[in-house]
Amino acid sequence: MPLTMLSVGKVAVINGCRAKDTTRKYLEGLGIVPGVPIIIISEMGGNLIVSVKGSRLALSKGVAGQLTVQV
């Protein structure tokens, strides 16, 4: 399911990314890679604050929708 469908506070594991190569490489640099747990800290207007590997990151609704996760 897309990351945008995950509820606040839920933990999921990243399955993949359907974004373009440049966006995918940017996300990989931030530690958002398949197999890594991700938690949604908060959501405002579809934009997300997530926790990955102990860091908090802001993701736009468009980018978050291209990330697939498994609960």
OpenMM code with the backbone's topology and positions (N, CA, C; nanometers):
from openmm import Vec3, app, unit

residues = "MET PRO LEU THR MET LEU SER VAL GLY LYS VAL ALA VAL ILE ASN GLY CYS ARG ALA LYS ASP THR THR ARG LYS TYR LEU GLU GLY LEU GLY ILE VAL PRO GLY VAL PRO ILE ILE ILE ILE SER GLU MET GLY GLY ASN LEU ILE VAL SER VAL LYS GLY SER ARG LEU ALA LEU SER LYS GLY VAL ALA GLY GLN LEU THR VAL GLN VAL".split()
positions = [
    Vec3(0.0842, -0.1179, 0.0000),
    Vec3(0.0000, 0.0000, 0.0000),
    Vec3(0.0889, 0.1245, 0.0000),
    Vec3(0.0380, 0.2368, -0.0495),
    Vec3(0.1185, 0.3599, -0.0475),
    Vec3(0.1386, 0.4101, 0.0957),
    Vec3(0.2492, 0.4760, 0.1187),
    Vec3(0.2799, 0.5300, 0.2516),
    Vec3(0.1722, 0.6266, 0.2987),
    Vec3(0.1079, 0.6968, 0.2076),
    Vec3(0.0056, 0.7955, 0.2450),
    Vec3(-0.1165, 0.7307, 0.3107),
    Vec3(-0.1353, 0.6003, 0.2942),
    Vec3(-0.2502, 0.5315, 0.3547),
    Vec3(-0.2219, 0.4834, 0.4963),
    Vec3(-0.0984, 0.4924, 0.5408),
    Vec3(-0.0603, 0.4469, 0.6744),
    Vec3(-0.1066, 0.5487, 0.7789),
    Vec3(-0.1562, 0.5015, 0.8901),
    Vec3(-0.2029, 0.5898, 0.9980),
    Vec3(-0.0862, 0.6447, 1.0783),
    Vec3(-0.1084, 0.7589, 1.1414),
    Vec3(-0.0071, 0.8202, 1.2274),
    Vec3(0.0246, 0.7254, 1.3429),
    Vec3(0.1528, 0.7049, 1.3698),
    Vec3(0.1970, 0.6197, 1.4787),
    Vec3(0.2188, 0.4746, 1.4400),
    Vec3(0.1731, 0.4339, 1.3231),
    Vec3(0.1906, 0.2951, 1.2788),
    Vec3(0.3314, 0.2739, 1.2236),
    Vec3(0.3823, 0.1542, 1.2423),
    Vec3(0.5136, 0.1162, 1.1897),
    Vec3(0.4922, 0.0280, 1.0679),
    Vec3(0.5666, 0.0555, 0.9619),
    Vec3(0.5602, -0.0264, 0.8408),
    Vec3(0.7020, -0.0445, 0.7874),
    Vec3(0.7173, -0.1350, 0.6934),
    Vec3(0.8467, -0.1601, 0.6299),
    Vec3(0.8361, -0.1163, 0.4840),
    Vec3(0.9349, -0.0420, 0.4390),
    Vec3(0.9349, 0.0073, 0.3019),
    Vec3(0.9562, -0.1099, 0.2061),
    Vec3(0.8671, -0.1204, 0.1061),
    Vec3(0.8770, -0.2261, 0.0046),
    Vec3(0.9480, -0.1785, -0.1205),
    Vec3(0.9171, -0.0568, -0.1628),
    Vec3(0.9748, -0.0086, -0.2873),
    Vec3(0.9382, 0.1366, -0.3131),
    Vec3(0.9873, 0.1870, -0.4256),
    Vec3(0.9650, 0.3254, -0.4632),
    Vec3(0.9365, 0.3316, -0.6124),
    Vec3(0.8257, 0.3958, -0.6493),
    Vec3(0.7883, 0.4078, -0.7892),
    Vec3(0.8285, 0.5428, -0.8474),
    Vec3(0.9115, 0.6178, -0.7781),
    Vec3(0.9527, 0.7522, -0.8218),
    Vec3(1.0583, 0.7435, -0.9317),
    Vec3(1.0825, 0.8581, -0.9949),
    Vec3(1.1868, 0.8665, -1.0973),
    Vec3(1.3233, 0.8420, -1.0335),
    Vec3(1.4208, 0.8133, -1.1176),
    Vec3(1.5558, 0.7797, -1.0700),
    Vec3(1.6159, 0.8859, -0.9784),
    Vec3(1.6030, 1.0137, -1.0149),
    Vec3(1.6640, 1.1189, -0.9331),
    Vec3(1.6002, 1.1258, -0.7955),
    Vec3(1.4677, 1.1154, -0.7903),
    Vec3(1.3980, 1.1177, -0.6611),
    Vec3(1.4326, 0.9946, -0.5800),
    Vec3(1.4388, 0.8801, -0.6448),
    Vec3(1.4720, 0.7548, -0.5755),
    Vec3(1.6116, 0.7626, -0.5136),
    Vec3(1.7076, 0.8152, -0.5874),
    Vec3(1.8442, 0.8271, -0.5347),
    Vec3(1.8498, 0.9255, -0.4186),
    Vec3(1.7721, 1.0326, -0.4267),
    Vec3(1.7648, 1.1293, -0.3166),
    Vec3(1.7105, 1.0609, -0.1909),
    Vec3(1.6019, 0.9840, -0.2069),
    Vec3(1.5428, 0.9136, -0.0925),
    Vec3(1.6384, 0.8097, -0.0359),
    Vec3(1.7116, 0.7404, -0.1223),
    Vec3(1.8100, 0.6427, -0.0746),
    Vec3(1.9176, 0.7110, 0.0078),
    Vec3(1.9553, 0.8314, -0.0306),
    Vec3(2.0534, 0.9079, 0.0457),
    Vec3(2.0030, 0.9460, 0.1836),
    Vec3(1.8714, 0.9567, 0.1974),
    Vec3(1.8109, 0.9879, 0.3269),
    Vec3(1.7877, 0.8627, 0.4114),
    Vec3(1.8144, 0.7457, 0.3543),
    Vec3(1.7956, 0.6208, 0.4276),
    Vec3(1.6631, 0.5538, 0.4009),
    Vec3(1.5858, 0.6055, 0.3052),
    Vec3(1.4563, 0.5468, 0.2717),
    Vec3(1.4793, 0.4441, 0.1611),
    Vec3(1.5046, 0.3202, 0.2047),
    Vec3(1.5341, 0.2100, 0.1137),
    Vec3(1.4476, 0.0892, 0.1524),
    Vec3(1.4250, -0.0040, 0.0590),
    Vec3(1.3457, -0.1233, 0.0914),
    Vec3(1.4026, -0.1999, 0.2109),
    Vec3(1.3102, -0.2471, 0.2956),
    Vec3(1.3483, -0.3260, 0.4128),
    Vec3(1.3650, -0.2460, 0.5402),
    Vec3(1.3581, -0.1124, 0.5301),
    Vec3(1.3791, -0.0266, 0.6470),
    Vec3(1.2439, 0.0092, 0.7100),
    Vec3(1.2312, -0.0003, 0.8425),
    Vec3(1.1070, 0.0414, 0.9086),
    Vec3(1.0874, 0.1931, 0.8992),
    Vec3(0.9627, 0.2356, 0.8851),
    Vec3(0.9274, 0.3773, 0.8769),
    Vec3(0.8043, 0.4008, 0.9631),
    Vec3(0.8020, 0.5126, 1.0342),
    Vec3(0.6899, 0.5482, 1.1214),
    Vec3(0.6420, 0.6873, 1.0819),
    Vec3(0.5109, 0.7045, 1.0706),
    Vec3(0.4558, 0.8374, 1.0451),
    Vec3(0.4381, 0.9074, 1.1784),
    Vec3(0.5069, 1.0208, 1.1940),
    Vec3(0.5000, 1.0997, 1.3173),
    Vec3(0.3784, 1.1921, 1.3142),
    Vec3(0.3597, 1.2623, 1.2023),
    Vec3(0.2432, 1.3500, 1.1880),
    Vec3(0.2108, 1.3706, 1.0414),
    Vec3(0.0892, 1.4216, 1.0173),
    Vec3(0.0411, 1.4455, 0.8818),
    Vec3(-0.0340, 1.5777, 0.8792),
    Vec3(0.0004, 1.6625, 0.7823),
    Vec3(-0.0678, 1.7913, 0.7662),
    Vec3(-0.0951, 1.8141, 0.6184),
    Vec3(-0.2202, 1.8144, 0.5802),
    Vec3(-0.2565, 1.8390, 0.4415),
    Vec3(-0.2014, 1.7363, 0.3456),
    Vec3(-0.1801, 1.6141, 0.3917),
    Vec3(-0.1258, 1.5092, 0.3073),
    Vec3(0.0253, 1.4981, 0.3136),
    Vec3(0.0931, 1.6038, 0.3573),
    Vec3(0.2388, 1.6001, 0.3737),
    Vec3(0.2707, 1.5296, 0.5047),
    Vec3(0.3810, 1.4537, 0.5062),
    Vec3(0.4119, 1.3690, 0.6211),
    Vec3(0.5441, 1.4040, 0.6866),
    Vec3(0.5473, 1.3873, 0.8180),
    Vec3(0.6717, 1.3858, 0.8938),
    Vec3(0.6901, 1.2401, 0.9333),
    Vec3(0.8030, 1.1809, 0.8907),
    Vec3(0.8273, 1.0394, 0.9168),
    Vec3(0.9565, 1.0220, 0.9954),
    Vec3(0.9674, 0.9072, 1.0599),
    Vec3(1.0895, 0.8707, 1.1307),
    Vec3(1.1499, 0.7497, 1.0608),
    Vec3(1.2756, 0.7664, 1.0176),
    Vec3(1.3499, 0.6588, 0.9509),
    Vec3(1.4892, 0.6550, 1.0117),
    Vec3(1.5273, 0.5392, 1.0654),
    Vec3(1.6607, 0.5205, 1.1248),
    Vec3(1.6940, 0.6282, 1.2278),
    Vec3(1.5953, 0.6670, 1.3091),
    Vec3(1.6189, 0.7641, 1.4147),
    Vec3(1.6165, 0.9088, 1.3712),
    Vec3(1.5932, 0.9358, 1.2436),
    Vec3(1.5864, 1.0738, 1.1933),
    Vec3(1.4439, 1.1076, 1.1533),
    Vec3(1.4065, 1.2328, 1.1729),
    Vec3(1.2754, 1.2801, 1.1284),
    Vec3(1.2914, 1.3514, 0.9953),
    Vec3(1.2060, 1.3155, 0.9009),
    Vec3(1.2121, 1.3712, 0.7667),
    Vec3(1.0739, 1.4175, 0.7239),
    Vec3(1.0684, 1.5225, 0.6428),
    Vec3(0.9432, 1.5705, 0.5858),
    Vec3(0.9337, 1.5200, 0.4430),
    Vec3(0.8181, 1.4630, 0.4078),
    Vec3(0.7937, 1.4150, 0.2726),
    Vec3(0.6663, 1.4780, 0.2194),
    Vec3(0.6710, 1.5243, 0.0956),
    Vec3(0.5508, 1.5788, 0.0339),
    Vec3(0.4529, 1.4656, 0.0056),
    Vec3(0.3281, 1.5029, -0.0142),
    Vec3(0.2240, 1.4049, -0.0425),
    Vec3(0.2569, 1.3265, -0.1699),
    Vec3(0.3108, 1.3940, -0.2713),
    Vec3(0.3447, 1.3289, -0.3969),
    Vec3(0.4534, 1.2244, -0.3822),
    Vec3(0.5583, 1.2579, -0.3086),
    Vec3(0.6685, 1.1633, -0.2878),
    Vec3(0.6226, 1.0484, -0.1986),
    Vec3(0.5495, 1.0786, -0.0924),
    Vec3(0.5009, 0.9740, -0.0013),
    Vec3(0.4097, 0.8758, -0.0734),
    Vec3(0.3327, 0.9236, -0.1692),
    Vec3(0.2427, 0.8367, -0.2443),
    Vec3(0.3159, 0.7401, -0.3356),
    Vec3(0.4413, 0.7691, -0.3671),
    Vec3(0.5202, 0.6818, -0.4549),
    Vec3(0.5968, 0.5762, -0.3773),
    Vec3(0.5945, 0.5836, -0.2444),
    Vec3(0.6600, 0.4831, -0.1609),
    Vec3(0.5582, 0.3772, -0.1222),
    Vec3(0.5931, 0.2510, -0.1410),
    Vec3(0.5041, 0.1433, -0.1001),
    Vec3(0.5579, 0.0801, 0.0282),
    Vec3(0.4645, 0.0450, 0.1176),
    Vec3(0.5009, -0.0118, 0.2479),
    Vec3(0.4156, -0.1339, 0.2781),
    Vec3(0.4626, -0.2118, 0.3736),
    Vec3(0.3887, -0.3273, 0.4234),
    Vec3(0.3843, -0.3209, 0.5748),
    Vec3(0.2663, -0.3358, 0.6305),
    Vec3(0.2486, -0.3273, 0.7758),
    Vec3(0.2935, -0.4562, 0.8400),
] * unit.nanometer
topology = app.Topology()
chain = topology.addChain("A")
for resn in residues:
    res = topology.addResidue(resn, chain)
    for name in ("N", "CA", "C"):
        topology.addAtom(name, app.Element.getBySymbol(name[0]), res)
